[in-house]
Amino acid sequence: MAADSTTLDYERFWRRLQQVGLNAYEARSYLVLVGHPRFKALELAARARVPRQKIYEVLDSLVDKGFAQVIQEKTKLFSAVEPGLAIPAYLERQRESMEKHLAEQRRLGLALAAELRRAYAEGQGAAGTLDYLRIVGDPSQIAAHYRSMLESVSTRYVEFSRPPYAVDPLDEQLVKQAAERGVACRILQEIAPMDEAHRQRIEEYRSLGIGVRFTENLPMKLAVFDGKQGLVSLLDPVKTRPAWTAVVFDHSSFGEALETLFEQWWSRASGAA
């Protein structure tokens, strides 16, 4: 015999509530509460097929997550919080919690990286002949190098910018922070279609004194910091899918040569996209 539509809806809602973040008992209990004005705890346990010894733990969790509320009469009763309020509010709290967690992980990770970097330098002993060059293929590591240099740049920063981006310089707070502490920033971007939000970001950058110009067909991706550190990214000719490999450098003569290349392209570029 085929299942009726009510059964199918219940199963669908039950699984989707678990996708949102409730466990199986919580999702089942909430669905029962949604369909009734109020329940005593043990009555709900029977209706929702939750073990009696677990129902108070389940209800406490639903209250904490904002899906249920307590109505205090002679006996404590429980009712559902309206789904249009409960679910968006729960997701917003989850988002805030995740952002705090990621921020704390980043803080701890950067501190750990700084400590391990010292240990790494000591462990490697004397510098090798090419320690001022490093090849990096992983986009997240390229982004980490780029942001680390942006955080420490003190006088000037120039960049050839073209997609695909490990970090889009026109959508990166560290670029604005560098400009605000007096760093001379200039970005030469390859011409591409842009929306209104993109245009507004460019105007915001220019209002902070960040130079932004446009040109066609940049030869590479490039960022140079204080004339001595930076990254050069080239399309990998070996891989079947387009991928960028970066050379991270710390070499003043190489940085000076790349700044000269940037100046040549900058002088020919346009201020309009």
ABEGO torsion letter per residue (X at the ends): XBBBAAAAAAAAAAAAAAAAGBBAAAAAAAAAAAABABBBAAAAAAAAGBBAAAAAAAAAAAAAAGABBBBBBABBBBBBBBAAAAAAAAAAAAAAAAAAAAAAAAAAAAAAAAAAAAAAAAAAEBBBAAAABBBBABAAAAAAAAAAAAAABAABBBBBBBOBBABBAAABAAAAAAAAAGBBBBBBBBBBBBBAAAAAAAAAAAAAGBBBBBBBGBABBBBBBGGABEBBBBBBAABABBBBBBBBBBBAAAAAAAAAAAAAAAAABBABX
